[in-house]
Amino acid sequence: MINFFMKKIMLFIVLISNVYALEIINKPIEFTQLRVELTKEYIKKRYNKVVEDINIIPKMIVIHHTALDDFSKSYDRLNPEILLSDRKDISNASKLNVSAHFLVDSNGKIYSLMPETYMARHVIGLNYSSIGIENVGGQKKGDKLTSKQLEANIKLVKYLKNKYKSIEYLIGHYEYRKFENSKLWLEKDKNYRTIKNDPHKSFMEKLRKNLSF
């Protein structure tokens, strides 16, 4: 009887381990003191908060796609510390470049770009409480991200939710405005909004079917 229960316990441990077991490759973006200071400036200008550091308490995970079908090109968009010159749509808000905590390639490989508890600029109004996951691809309307990306996102979200008990929400980038009247929303400028459609709704539907949020 004892052996029977021990086998059950071991099987449970193996199943749990498989759920959270994933390989995360470290590929940090440029993150010198310049990016830290630009992030502090962003927090002060956009959120009217004066902070000593750029640490956040994650309460939300935001899923994105890069609209570029190439990993290197996607990474190169996020790597510089200063916002690229072609992002005139958001340049008035800050010189801080956009970024994300993770980048998932089309083959399902997960790359860590920056510390999970540093603030990234990836979603208007909600940066100060969210972890951003970018997915390579989604360039054409109706394009689907790969099944390997879906599997990787499921594992990564489960890993993060297990690691940070403070996480309560999972959204696609296109859903960010639903939180405008929530306690998490910090953007002070009512005119600073952009239209987003990433990732595709079908991807979020599949993702949510495999997660408990």
C-alpha positions in Angstrom: 0.0 0.0 0.0 2.8 2.4 0.9 4.6 1.6 -2.4 1.4 2.3 -4.3 1.0 5.8 -2.7 4.7 6.5 -3.2 4.3 5.7 -6.9 1.3 8.0 -7.1 3.2 10.8 -5.4 6.2 10.4 -7.7 4.0 10.4 -10.8 2.4 13.6 -9.6 5.8 15.2 -9.0 6.9 14.2 -12.5 3.7 15.6 -14.1 4.1 18.9 -12.2 7.8 19.1 -13.2 6.9 18.5 -16.9 4.4 21.4 -16.7 7.0 23.9 -15.6 10.1 22.4 -17.2 11.1 24.6 -20.0 14.4 25.9 -21.4 14.8 29.7 -21.4 17.8 31.0 -23.3 19.4 34.1 -22.0 19.8 36.8 -24.8 19.8 40.1 -23.0 19.0 43.3 -24.8 21.1 46.4 -24.2 20.4 47.5 -20.7 22.9 50.0 -19.4 22.3 52.8 -16.9 20.9 54.8 -19.8 18.0 52.5 -20.2 17.4 52.5 -16.5 17.3 56.3 -16.4 15.0 56.4 -19.5 12.7 54.0 -17.8 12.6 56.1 -14.6 11.8 59.2 -16.8 9.0 57.3 -18.5 7.5 56.3 -15.1 7.7 59.9 -14.0 6.3 61.4 -17.2 3.6 58.9 -18.1 2.6 57.7 -14.6 3.6 60.7 -12.4 5.6 58.5 -10.1 9.1 59.2 -8.8 10.9 55.9 -8.3 14.3 54.9 -7.0 14.5 51.8 -9.2 12.6 50.2 -12.0 11.4 47.1 -10.3 7.8 46.0 -10.7 5.4 43.6 -9.0 4.0 41.5 -11.9 0.2 41.3 -11.9 -0.4 40.7 -15.5 1.1 38.9 -18.5 0.7 40.6 -22.0 1.1 38.5 -25.1 2.3 40.2 -28.3 3.5 39.4 -31.8 6.3 41.3 -33.6 4.7 41.4 -37.1 8.2 40.4 -38.3 8.8 36.8 -39.5 12.5 36.8 -38.7 13.9 36.3 -35.2 17.0 38.5 -35.7 15.0 41.4 -37.1 12.5 41.1 -34.2 15.3 41.1 -31.7 17.1 44.1 -33.4 13.9 46.1 -32.9 14.0 45.6 -29.2 17.7 45.7 -28.5 18.6 49.4 -28.8 18.0 51.6 -25.7 16.7 54.6 -27.7 13.5 54.4 -29.6 14.0 53.8 -33.3 13.4 56.7 -35.6 10.5 55.1 -37.5 8.3 54.9 -34.3 6.9 58.4 -34.7 3.6 57.2 -33.4 4.9 56.9 -29.9 8.1 59.1 -30.0 6.4 62.0 -28.2 5.7 59.9 -25.2 9.3 58.9 -24.5 12.8 58.2 -26.0 12.8 54.9 -24.3 12.8 52.0 -26.8 10.1 49.4 -26.7 11.0 46.1 -25.1 9.7 42.9 -23.7 10.8 40.4 -21.1 10.7 37.4 -23.5 10.8 36.7 -27.2 9.5 33.4 -28.5 10.8 32.3 -31.9 8.7 30.4 -34.4 10.4 27.2 -33.5 9.2 27.5 -29.9 12.5 28.5 -28.4 12.1 31.0 -25.6 14.6 33.8 -25.1 14.9 36.0 -22.0 15.7 39.6 -22.9 15.7 41.4 -19.6 15.0 40.8 -15.9 11.4 39.7 -15.3 10.8 42.3 -12.6 12.3 45.3 -14.5 9.7 47.5 -16.2 9.6 47.1 -20.0 7.9 49.5 -22.4 5.5 47.2 -24.2 1.9 48.3 -23.4 0.4 51.7 -22.8 -0.8 52.3 -19.3 0.1 48.9 -17.9 3.9 48.6 -18.1 4.4 49.1 -14.4 2.6 45.8 -13.5 3.1 43.5 -16.5 5.4 41.0 -18.0 5.6 41.2 -21.8 6.0 38.1 -24.1 6.7 38.8 -27.7 6.2 36.2 -30.4 8.1 36.3 -33.7 5.7 36.5 -36.6 2.1 37.5 -37.3 3.0 39.9 -40.1 0.0 39.3 -42.4 -3.6 39.6 -41.4 -4.9 36.2 -40.4 -1.5 34.7 -40.1 -1.2 32.2 -37.3 1.7 31.9 -34.9 3.1 28.3 -34.9 1.9 25.4 -32.8 5.4 25.4 -31.2 4.9 29.0 -30.2 1.6 28.2 -28.6 3.1 25.3 -26.6 6.0 27.5 -25.5 3.6 30.3 -24.5 1.5 27.9 -22.4 4.6 26.6 -20.6 6.0 30.1 -20.1 2.8 31.6 -18.8 2.4 28.6 -16.4 6.0 29.0 -15.2 5.5 32.8 -14.6 2.2 32.4 -12.9 3.7 29.7 -10.6 6.7 31.8 -9.9 4.8 35.1 -9.2 1.7 34.5 -7.1 0.8 38.2 -7.7 -0.1 37.6 -11.3 -3.9 37.8 -11.8 -4.4 38.6 -15.5 -3.5 37.3 -19.0 -4.3 39.5 -22.0 -3.5 40.0 -25.6 -2.0 43.3 -26.5 -5.2 44.2 -28.4 -7.1 44.0 -25.1 -5.1 46.5 -23.2 -7.8 49.3 -23.2 -10.2 47.1 -21.2 -8.1 48.0 -18.2 -8.3 51.8 -18.5 -10.6 52.1 -15.5 -8.7 49.5 -13.4 -6.3 50.1 -10.5 -3.5 48.9 -12.7 -3.9 51.6 -15.3 -1.4 54.5 -14.8 -1.2 56.5 -18.0 -2.1 60.1 -17.3 -2.6 61.3 -20.9 -6.1 60.4 -22.1 -5.0 61.1 -25.7 -2.0 58.7 -25.6 -3.5 55.5 -27.1 -2.6 53.3 -30.1 -4.6 50.7 -32.0 -3.3 47.2 -31.5 -4.3 43.9 -33.0 -1.6 41.6 -31.7 -1.6 38.7 -31.3 -4.4 37.2 -33.3 -7.5 36.5 -31.3 -7.4 32.8 -32.3 -4.0 32.5 -30.7 -5.3 34.0 -27.4 -8.4 31.7 -27.5 -6.1 28.6 -27.9 -3.8 29.9 -25.2 -6.6 30.5 -22.7 -8.1 27.0 -23.3 -4.9 25.6 -21.8 -4.6 28.0 -18.9 -6.6 28.8 -15.7 -7.2 32.6 -15.6 
